[in-house]
Amino acid sequence: MSKLKVGDKVIWRGSWGSDNPVKAEINSIEITGGGKYGRQVDEVDWREVYDRNVTVDLDNGHWAYADQISPV
């Protein structure tokens, strides 16, 4: 899987990555470049999903920085 897409399942760790891993589905993706707001996209290369470069909204009512998610 080379791209993260809306609708993909991921492993999410809440509490800034310290909670137990939970499966969640991606509802939306923003490329922020580390800023507060970014550009909404439908997909992004996994190589760009690091630190706070990307934020995602999840189907469990939470949002996450890139470093809180990983591929299933």
N, CA and C of each residue as an Amber inpcrd file, in Angstrom:
protein
   216
   0.8540000  -1.1810000   0.0000000   0.0000000   0.0000000   0.0000000
   0.8980000   1.2430000   0.0000000   0.9700000   1.9270000  -1.1150000
   1.8570000   3.0810000  -1.2310000   1.1470000   4.4000000  -0.9460000
  -0.1760000   4.3790000  -0.9500000  -0.9420000   5.6060000  -0.7010000
  -1.9290000   5.4060000   0.4410000  -2.1190000   6.4650000   1.2220000
  -3.1670000   6.5280000   2.2260000  -4.3500000   7.2190000   1.5590000
  -5.5210000   6.5780000   1.6020000  -6.7030000   7.1060000   0.9160000
  -7.8710000   7.2200000   1.8810000  -8.7720000   8.1440000   1.5810000
 -10.0270000   8.2200000   2.3190000 -10.7190000   6.8720000   2.1850000
 -11.1950000   6.3370000   3.3120000 -11.8340000   5.0250000   3.3280000
 -10.9170000   3.9000000   3.7660000  -9.5930000   4.1570000   3.7930000
  -8.6430000   3.1320000   4.2350000  -8.7890000   2.8720000   5.7300000
  -8.5060000   1.6520000   6.1210000  -8.4080000   1.2920000   7.5350000
  -6.9560000   1.4980000   7.9660000  -6.7860000   2.0410000   9.1780000
  -5.4630000   2.2610000   9.7460000  -5.4570000   1.8130000  11.2020000
  -4.2680000   1.7110000  11.7600000  -4.1100000   1.5070000  13.1890000
  -3.8830000   2.8870000  13.7940000  -4.7070000   3.2640000  14.7550000
  -4.6300000   4.5740000  15.4030000  -4.2890000   4.3980000  16.8740000
  -3.4160000   5.2480000  17.3760000  -3.0630000   5.2600000  18.7930000
  -3.3910000   6.6390000  19.3380000  -4.4100000   6.7230000  20.1880000
  -4.8170000   7.9890000  20.7880000  -3.8330000   8.4660000  21.8310000
  -4.1850000   9.5600000  22.5140000  -3.3380000  10.1720000  23.5560000
  -1.9280000  10.4250000  23.0400000  -1.8590000  11.0500000  21.8520000
  -0.5970000  11.4150000  21.2160000   0.2870000  10.2060000  20.9610000
  -0.3550000   9.0590000  20.7000000   0.3710000   7.8520000  20.3220000
   0.6720000   6.9060000  21.4690000   0.2090000   7.2230000  22.6850000
   0.5380000   6.3740000  23.8290000  -0.5580000   5.3680000  24.1840000
  -1.7650000   5.5120000  23.6230000  -2.8400000   4.5500000  23.8870000
  -2.6150000   3.2480000  23.1260000  -3.3770000   2.2410000  23.5090000
  -3.3420000   0.9700000  22.7870000  -3.8230000   1.1690000  21.3570000
  -3.2900000   0.4040000  20.4050000  -3.7030000   0.5360000  19.0070000
  -5.1370000   0.0700000  18.7800000  -5.8430000   0.8230000  17.9250000
  -7.2380000   0.5370000  17.5790000  -7.3870000   0.7290000  16.0730000
  -8.1730000  -0.1350000  15.4180000  -8.4540000   0.0580000  13.9910000
  -9.4650000   1.1840000  13.8290000  -9.2460000   2.0070000  12.7980000
 -10.1620000   3.1040000  12.4710000 -10.1280000   3.3190000  10.9650000
 -11.1610000   3.9880000  10.4610000 -11.2530000   4.2840000   9.0280000
 -11.0410000   5.7750000   8.8060000 -10.3380000   6.1100000   7.7240000
 -10.0460000   7.5000000   7.3810000 -11.2810000   8.1410000   6.7390000
 -11.7560000   9.2550000   7.3270000 -12.8690000  10.0290000   6.7560000
 -12.3710000  11.1800000   5.8920000 -11.2500000  11.8000000   6.2810000
 -10.6730000  12.8920000   5.4890000  -9.1940000  13.0190000   5.8040000
  -8.4730000  13.6480000   4.8680000  -7.0200000  13.8160000   4.9710000
  -6.6830000  15.2620000   4.6420000  -5.8020000  15.8780000   5.4370000
  -5.2640000  17.2070000   5.1440000  -3.7520000  17.1480000   5.1650000
  -3.1150000  17.7230000   4.1480000  -1.6740000  17.9100000   4.1530000
  -1.4350000  19.2930000   4.7320000  -0.8270000  19.3520000   5.9130000
  -0.6670000  20.6110000   6.6380000   0.7430000  21.1780000   6.5720000
   1.7290000  20.3380000   6.2700000   3.1020000  20.8030000   6.2840000
   3.5500000  21.2510000   7.6660000   2.8670000  20.7630000   8.6970000
   3.2030000  21.1210000  10.0680000   2.4120000  22.2980000  10.6030000
   1.6300000  22.9580000   9.7610000   0.8290000  24.1050000  10.1930000
  -0.4950000  23.6820000  10.7860000  -1.2960000  24.6720000  11.1540000
  -2.5870000  24.3930000  11.7790000  -3.6170000  23.9120000  10.7530000
  -3.6020000  24.4960000   9.5850000  -4.5600000  24.1380000   8.5400000
  -3.8070000  23.7200000   7.2880000  -4.4920000  22.9670000   6.4450000
  -3.8250000  22.4960000   5.2480000  -4.7660000  22.3600000   4.0740000
  -4.3240000  21.5670000   3.1380000  -5.0680000  21.3260000   1.9030000
  -5.6960000  19.9450000   1.9870000  -7.0140000  19.9030000   1.8360000
  -7.7150000  18.6230000   1.9030000  -7.5080000  17.8550000   0.6070000
  -7.1860000  16.5530000   0.7680000  -6.9430000  15.6730000  -0.3730000
  -7.6620000  14.3490000  -0.1550000  -7.8340000  13.5820000  -1.2220000
  -8.4580000  12.2590000  -1.1300000  -7.4350000  11.1530000  -0.8930000
  -6.1580000  11.4410000  -1.2160000  -5.1010000  10.4520000  -1.0120000
  -3.7630000  11.1610000  -0.9000000  -2.8110000  10.4710000  -0.2800000
  -1.4590000  11.0030000  -0.1120000  -0.4970000   9.8140000  -0.0600000
   0.7030000   9.9870000  -0.6030000   1.7160000   8.9350000  -0.5140000
   2.0790000   8.7070000   0.9510000   2.2190000   7.4400000   1.3310000
   2.5880000   7.1230000   2.7120000   3.9180000   7.7660000   3.0990000
   4.8060000   8.0000000   2.1350000   6.0980000   8.6190000   2.4720000
   5.9360000  10.0540000   2.9730000   4.7750000  10.6790000   2.7120000
   4.4830000  12.0300000   3.2080000   3.7490000  12.0050000   4.5530000
   3.3920000  10.8110000   5.0190000   2.6340000  10.6680000   6.2620000
   3.6320000  10.4890000   7.4070000   4.0850000  11.6080000   7.9710000
   5.0380000  11.5950000   9.0780000   4.8170000  12.8270000   9.9530000
   5.2630000  12.7430000  11.1940000   5.1780000  13.8250000  12.1680000
   3.8110000  14.5110000  12.1360000   3.8450000  15.8110000  11.8880000
   2.5930000  16.5930000  11.8140000   2.3650000  17.1310000  10.4030000
   2.9620000  16.4780000   9.4300000   2.8070000  16.8760000   8.0330000
   1.4070000  16.6070000   7.5160000   0.7260000  15.6180000   8.0930000
  -0.6160000  15.2180000   7.6620000  -1.4910000  15.0480000   8.8960000
  -2.7590000  15.4740000   8.7800000  -3.7540000  15.1570000   9.8080000
  -4.8980000  14.4070000   9.1360000  -5.5570000  13.5550000   9.9140000
  -6.6790000  12.7870000   9.3900000  -7.8490000  12.8570000  10.3690000
  -9.0610000  12.8280000   9.8320000 -10.2690000  12.6420000  10.6350000
 -10.6500000  11.1770000  10.5100000 -11.0330000  10.5880000  11.6490000
 -11.3240000   9.1600000  11.7020000 -12.8030000   8.8990000  11.9530000
 -13.2500000   7.6970000  11.6130000 -14.6580000   7.3410000  11.7820000
 -15.0440000   7.1300000  13.2390000 -14.0910000   7.1680000  14.1590000
 -14.3880000   6.9890000  15.5810000 -14.5900000   8.3240000  16.3080000
 -14.6820000   9.4170000  15.5400000 -14.9110000  10.7300000  16.1280000
 -13.6550000  11.4670000  16.5340000 -12.4880000  10.8970000  16.2650000
 -11.2160000  11.5180000  16.6200000 -10.5010000  11.9960000  15.3640000
  -9.4990000  12.8280000  15.5730000  -8.5770000  13.2020000  14.5120000
  -7.1920000  12.7970000  14.9940000  -6.2350000  12.7550000  14.0750000
  -4.8960000  12.3200000  14.4450000  -3.8450000  12.9700000  13.5680000
  -2.6630000  13.1640000  14.1620000  -1.4870000  13.5160000  13.3820000
  -0.9570000  12.2440000  12.7120000  -0.1410000  12.4520000  11.6960000
   0.4100000  11.3260000  10.9400000   1.1520000  10.3350000  11.8070000
   1.8560000  10.8240000  12.8290000   2.6450000   9.8860000  13.6380000
   1.8030000   9.0580000  14.5970000   0.4800000   9.2490000  14.5910000
  -0.4150000   8.4430000  15.4270000  -1.0830000   7.3220000  14.6390000
  -0.8250000   7.2360000  13.3420000  -1.4590000   6.2040000  12.5150000
  -0.4030000   5.3770000  11.7950000  -0.8020000   4.1690000  11.4240000
   0.0470000   3.2970000  10.6350000  -0.8440000   2.3980000   9.7820000
  -0.3010000   1.8400000   8.7060000  -1.1010000   0.9460000   7.8570000
  -1.5290000  -0.2950000   8.6180000  -2.6660000  -0.8800000   8.2120000
  -3.1360000  -2.1290000   8.8070000  -2.3460000  -3.2700000   8.2260000
